[in-house]
């Protein structure tokens, strides 16, 4: 499984509190919570982290029997004023954990840290393309928990999977209705593509999905052909793309695939380059996505992608990454859904 990331890879481990605060391990040891039910244990740990960062929990969780309040009070007694600084992404991390806990959703805490959430940050919603005045982190796959690789910052997504969103987009395109939940056909197409990234699909199905939205940072891509699709498309966002695409073409295993790939590139490139004068990263991103609305681009990609297997697509992706032909960092996962708490 591939994960395409625009930000440098960083260590996700928490810094031990005794190093940061200059106190001994015994002073920050959390009480033994083994006897508590799972839900109460999670609430207690959450309250403990609120205290650790010197933040008061939401008032609705401060009733006497609340495990969150009990953890907060225990943390206050332990840390006193020796707390960590609560930056904006720490507050978001606490809020998101509280939201998940109150709704009985799983929240994976090993990788999903404030530092990780900071890497998801963006100024524009990938679905509506509107500026984000408030950051809202949502799960892309609704049957999974809050976990690394399943989150994106966006204004609207709705609780639909890729197949449902695709059907809504098709229905709106045919009319007579033009919007559902305040979103038009193009927005629903982006929702569908976004959800398809984290849905294991047959290769033949994934190969036919146009790239109406590029993967947000740190999202995990389950289908190798979509990971290759994103890698190839992103080449056009940075100088030197012609040479890199030629080197990717050379990695393909047969002459027929190389010919199909070349035809696809000849269809894609003019539709991106016609939007000249773009300098802002977001405008370039949208130009790449909009090029995939063209019927010829979709037709030539489908011909190329369907002549490959998933294994071949993954092998080309491996080689391209090894030869540093990707403008972004790509991290591969043997167990892409670990920590996702899928049914």
DORO-867735 format. One record per residue (C-alpha): z, y, x; residue number from 1; residue in three letters. Coordinates in steps of 0.05 Angstrom, whole numbers. Example, Ala and Ser with C-alpha at 12.3 -4.5 7.8 and 13.67 -1.06 7.14 Angstrom:
<recs>
REC       Z       Y       X  num  residu
REC     156     -90     246    1     ALA
REC     143     -21     273    2     SER
</recs>
This chain:
<recs>
REC       Z       Y       X  num  residu
REC       0       0       0    1     UNK
REC     -15      69      25    2     UNK
REC      22     134      19    3     UNK
REC     -15     198      35    4     UNK
REC      30     253      59    5     UNK
REC      13     325      77    6     UNK
REC      78     340     111    7     UNK
REC     102     311     177    8     UNK
REC     141     247     171    9     UNK
REC     215     260     179   10     UNK
REC     277     216     182   11     UNK
REC     306     206     113   12     UNK
REC     375     184     135   13     UNK
REC     434     226     115   14     UNK
REC     471     260     172   15     UNK
REC     541     230     177   16     UNK
REC     590     280     149   17     UNK
REC     638     273     207   18     UNK
REC     585     297     256   19     UNK
REC     566     357     215   20     UNK
REC     637     378     195   21     UNK
REC     676     356     256   22     UNK
REC     724     312     217   23     UNK
REC     742     240     225   24     UNK
REC     709     182     187   25     UNK
REC     775     166     152   26     UNK
REC     775     235     119   27     UNK
REC     708     225      85   28     UNK
REC     714     152      65   29     UNK
REC     698     143      -8   30     UNK
REC     748     102     -49   31     UNK
REC     731      29     -63   32     UNK
REC     691      32    -127   33     UNK
REC     676     -43    -133   34     UNK
REC     720     -53    -196   35     UNK
REC     682       1    -234   36     UNK
REC     622     -15    -279   37     UNK
REC     556       5    -248   38     UNK
REC     546      67    -292   39     UNK
REC     615      95    -277   40     UNK
REC     608      79    -203   41     UNK
REC     543     120    -201   42     UNK
REC     577     177    -238   43     UNK
REC     636     176    -190   44     UNK
REC     591     178    -129   45     UNK
REC     552     235    -160   46     UNK
REC     615     275    -171   47     UNK
REC     637     260    -100   48     UNK
REC     571     290     -74   49     UNK
REC     580     352    -118   50     UNK
REC     648     362     -84   51     UNK
REC     619     347     -15   52     UNK
REC     570     405     -23   53     UNK
REC     620     452     -56   54     UNK
REC     583     453    -122   55     UNK
REC     615     452    -191   56     UNK
REC     584     400    -237   57     UNK
REC     555     420    -305   58     UNK
REC     610     437    -354   59     UNK
REC     590     382    -402   60     UNK
REC     611     331    -351   61     UNK
REC     680     360    -338   62     UNK
REC     717     325    -395   63     UNK
REC     778     285    -373   64     UNK
REC     748     215    -378   65     UNK
REC     683     232    -343   66     UNK
REC     672     189    -280   67     UNK
REC     632     247    -252   68     UNK
REC     692     293    -259   69     UNK
REC     738     240    -229   70     UNK
REC     691     233    -168   71     UNK
REC     687     309    -162   72     UNK
REC     763     316    -163   73     UNK
REC     771     260    -112   74     UNK
REC     719     294     -68   75     UNK
REC     753     361     -74   76     UNK
REC     819     330     -53   77     UNK
REC     784     298       8   78     UNK
REC     739     355      31   79     UNK
REC     776     417       9   80     UNK
REC     737     476      37   81     UNK
REC     703     434      91   82     UNK
REC     639     426      50   83     UNK
REC     566     423      67   84     UNK
REC     521     482      50   85     UNK
REC     484     471     -15   86     UNK
REC     413     494      -5   87     UNK
REC     362     499     -62   88     UNK
REC     336     428     -53   89     UNK
REC     406     401     -50   90     UNK
REC     420     433    -117   91     UNK
REC     355     403    -144   92     UNK
REC     376     335    -116   93     UNK
REC     443     338    -152   94     UNK
REC     411     362    -217   95     UNK
REC     359     307    -215   96     UNK
REC     411     254    -202   97     UNK
REC     453     281    -260   98     UNK
REC     392     281    -305   99     UNK
REC     377     208    -286  100     UNK
REC     449     185    -294  101     UNK
REC     459     216    -363  102     UNK
REC     396     181    -387  103     UNK
REC     411     114    -356  104     UNK
REC     353     120    -306  105     UNK
REC     355      89    -237  106     UNK
REC     358     138    -179  107     UNK
REC     345     111    -109  108     UNK
REC     389     149     -60  109     UNK
REC     370     119       8  110     UNK
REC     302     154      15  111     UNK
REC     306     203     -42  112     UNK
REC     345     258      -7  113     UNK
REC     343     335     -11  114     UNK
REC     298     334      50  115     UNK
REC     250     288      14  116     UNK
REC     248     332     -47  117     UNK
REC     232     392      -3  118     UNK
REC     169     356      20  119     UNK
REC     145     351     -53  120     UNK
REC     147     426     -63  121     UNK
REC      85     461     -88  122     UNK
REC      68     527    -120  123     UNK
REC      18     499    -170  124     UNK
REC      21     446    -223  125     UNK
REC     -30     391    -207  126     UNK
REC     -42     379    -281  127     UNK
REC     -48     449    -312  128     UNK
REC     -65     486    -247  129     UNK
REC     -17     540    -268  130     UNK
REC      31     573    -221  131     UNK
REC     100     541    -223  132     UNK
REC     154     592    -238  133     UNK
REC     205     535    -241  134     UNK
REC     205     470    -201  135     UNK
REC     206     408    -245  136     UNK
REC     206     341    -211  137     UNK
REC     181     285    -255  138     UNK
REC     168     211    -249  139     UNK
REC      94     193    -247  140     UNK
REC     106     122    -272  141     UNK
REC     153     123    -331  142     UNK
REC     174      50    -329  143     UNK
REC     201      61    -259  144     UNK
REC     262      99    -235  145     UNK
REC     270     161    -194  146     UNK
REC     248     136    -126  147     UNK
REC     208     156     -65  148     UNK
REC     134     151     -79  149     UNK
REC     140     158    -154  150     UNK
REC     154     233    -160  151     UNK
REC     114     296    -164  152     UNK
REC     128     370    -178  153     UNK
REC      91     390    -241  154     UNK
REC      97     428    -306  155     UNK
REC      70     376    -354  156     UNK
REC      56     302    -352  157     UNK
REC      82     270    -417  158     UNK
REC     107     199    -421  159     UNK
REC      40     163    -419  160     UNK
REC      10     113    -371  161     UNK
REC     -59     117    -341  162     UNK
REC     -94      78    -397  163     UNK
REC     -63     119    -454  164     UNK
REC     -77     184    -419  165     UNK
REC    -150     163    -407  166     UNK
REC    -159     147    -480  167     UNK
REC    -130     215    -500  168     UNK
REC    -177     250    -452  169     UNK
REC    -237     213    -481  170     UNK
REC    -215     229    -552  171     UNK
REC    -208     303    -538  172     UNK
REC    -275     306    -503  173     UNK
REC    -308     278    -567  174     UNK
REC    -271     326    -613  175     UNK
REC    -256     353    -663  176     UNK
REC    -187     366    -633  177     UNK
REC    -186     403    -566  178     UNK
REC    -113     397    -547  179     UNK
REC     -55     347    -552  180     UNK
REC      14     369    -530  181     UNK
REC     -16     435    -508  182     UNK
REC     -63     401    -458  183     UNK
REC    -139     396    -460  184     UNK
REC    -185     340    -440  185     UNK
REC    -188     359    -366  186     UNK
REC    -112     362    -360  187     UNK
REC    -107     293    -392  188     UNK
REC    -159     267    -344  189     UNK
REC    -115     291    -286  190     UNK
REC     -54     257    -318  191     UNK
REC     -93     192    -323  192     UNK
REC    -116     194    -251  193     UNK
REC     -46     213    -226  194     UNK
REC     -16     154    -263  195     UNK
REC     -71     106    -239  196     UNK
REC     -48     118    -167  197     UNK
REC      18      84    -179  198     UNK
REC     -10      29    -224  199     UNK
REC     -35     -36    -194  200     UNK
REC    -106     -43    -222  201     UNK
REC    -162     -93    -211  202     UNK
REC    -206     -67    -154  203     UNK
REC    -266     -63    -201  204     UNK
REC    -227     -17    -248  205     UNK
REC    -197      28    -194  206     UNK
REC    -265      36    -162  207     UNK
REC    -292      71    -224  208     UNK
REC    -238     124    -231  209     UNK
REC    -263     194    -211  210     UNK
REC    -216     233    -167  211     UNK
REC    -202     289    -217  212     UNK
REC    -135     303    -181  213     UNK
REC    -117     292    -108  214     UNK
REC     -52     254     -96  215     UNK
REC       8     300     -90  216     UNK
REC      47     297     -26  217     UNK
REC      86     232     -12  218     UNK
REC      58     197     -74  219     UNK
REC      46     122     -61  220     UNK
REC     -24      96     -76  221     UNK
REC     -25      24     -99  222     UNK
REC    -100      13    -100  223     UNK
REC    -134      12     -31  224     UNK
REC    -200      38     -58  225     UNK
REC    -166     100     -85  226     UNK
REC    -130     112     -19  227     UNK
REC    -198     109      16  228     UNK
REC    -228     154     -38  229     UNK
REC    -174     206     -26  230     UNK
REC    -180     201      50  231     UNK
REC    -255     212      48  232     UNK
REC    -252     270      -2  233     UNK
REC    -198     306      38  234     UNK
REC    -243     307      99  235     UNK
REC    -281     365      69  236     UNK
REC    -219     409      68  237     UNK
REC    -215     418     143  238     UNK
REC    -265     436     199  239     UNK
REC    -299     378     235  240     UNK
REC    -309     339     170  241     UNK
REC    -381     320     186  242     UNK
REC    -362     284     251  243     UNK
REC    -303     249     218  244     UNK
REC    -344     225     159  245     UNK
REC    -396     197     208  246     UNK
REC    -342     159     245  247     UNK
REC    -314     132     179  248     UNK
REC    -384     109     160  249     UNK
REC    -388      72     227  250     UNK
REC    -325      33     208  251     UNK
REC    -358       1     147  252     UNK
REC    -374     -73     157  253     UNK
REC    -447     -76     134  254     UNK
REC    -511     -34     137  255     UNK
REC    -515     -35      61  256     UNK
REC    -445      -5      54  257     UNK
REC    -461      48     106  258     UNK
REC    -524      67      67  259     UNK
REC    -486      70       1  260     UNK
REC    -431     112      34  261     UNK
REC    -483     160      63  262     UNK
REC    -515     170      -6  263     UNK
REC    -446     185     -35  264     UNK
REC    -430     237      18  265     UNK
REC    -498     270       7  266     UNK
REC    -480     278     -66  267     UNK
REC    -408     302     -55  268     UNK
REC    -417     352       1  269     UNK
REC    -465     402     -34  270     UNK
REC    -420     405     -94  271     UNK
REC    -361     426     -51  272     UNK
REC    -399     472      -5  273     UNK
REC    -429     511     -63  274     UNK
REC    -359     540     -73  275     UNK
REC    -365     582      -9  276     UNK
REC    -313     633      13  277     UNK
REC    -253     592      -6  278     UNK
REC    -195     602      41  279     UNK
REC    -132     588       0  280     UNK
REC    -111     514       6  281     UNK
REC    -102     508     -69  282     UNK
REC    -172     535     -84  283     UNK
REC    -202     486     -34  284     UNK
REC    -162     429     -66  285     UNK
REC    -189     447    -135  286     UNK
REC    -260     451    -108  287     UNK
REC    -254     380     -81  288     UNK
REC    -227     355    -147  289     UNK
REC    -280     392    -189  290     UNK
REC    -336     361    -148  291     UNK
REC    -315     294    -178  292     UNK
REC    -335     318    -248  293     UNK
REC    -408     311    -227  294     UNK
REC    -442     249    -255  295     UNK
REC    -483     235    -192  296     UNK
REC    -421     237    -148  297     UNK
REC    -387     187    -194  298     UNK
REC    -448     142    -197  299     UNK
REC    -457     139    -122  300     UNK
REC    -383     128    -109  301     UNK
REC    -382      71    -160  302     UNK
REC    -442      38    -126  303     UNK
REC    -408      43     -58  304     UNK
REC    -338      23     -81  305     UNK
REC    -360     -36    -123  306     UNK
REC    -397     -66     -64  307     UNK
REC    -331     -68     -26  308     UNK
REC    -270    -111     -37  309     UNK
REC    -199     -86     -38  310     UNK
REC    -186    -120      28  311     UNK
REC    -247     -86      60  312     UNK
REC    -224     -18      34  313     UNK
REC    -155     -28      62  314     UNK
REC    -184     -51     129  315     UNK
REC    -227      12     135  316     UNK
REC    -166      54     116  317     UNK
REC    -125      20     171  318     UNK
REC    -179      33     223  319     UNK
REC    -190     106     201  320     UNK
REC    -116     120     208  321     UNK
REC    -112      85     275  322     UNK
REC    -170     128     300  323     UNK
REC    -135     191     273  324     UNK
REC    -192     206     225  325     UNK
REC    -146     227     169  326     UNK
REC    -126     301     166  327     UNK
REC     -60     280     134  328     UNK
REC      -7     231     154  329     UNK
REC     -15     162     121  330     UNK
REC      44     115     117  331     UNK
REC      35      44      94  332     UNK
REC      87       4      57  333     UNK
REC      93     -71      53  334     UNK
REC     137     -65     -10  335     UNK
REC     112      -2     -45  336     UNK
REC     158      -9    -106  337     UNK
REC     222     -25     -69  338     UNK
REC     277      16    -102  339     UNK
REC     235      32    -163  340     UNK
REC     277     -12    -210  341     UNK
REC     215     -37    -247  342     UNK
REC     227     -86    -305  343     UNK
</recs>
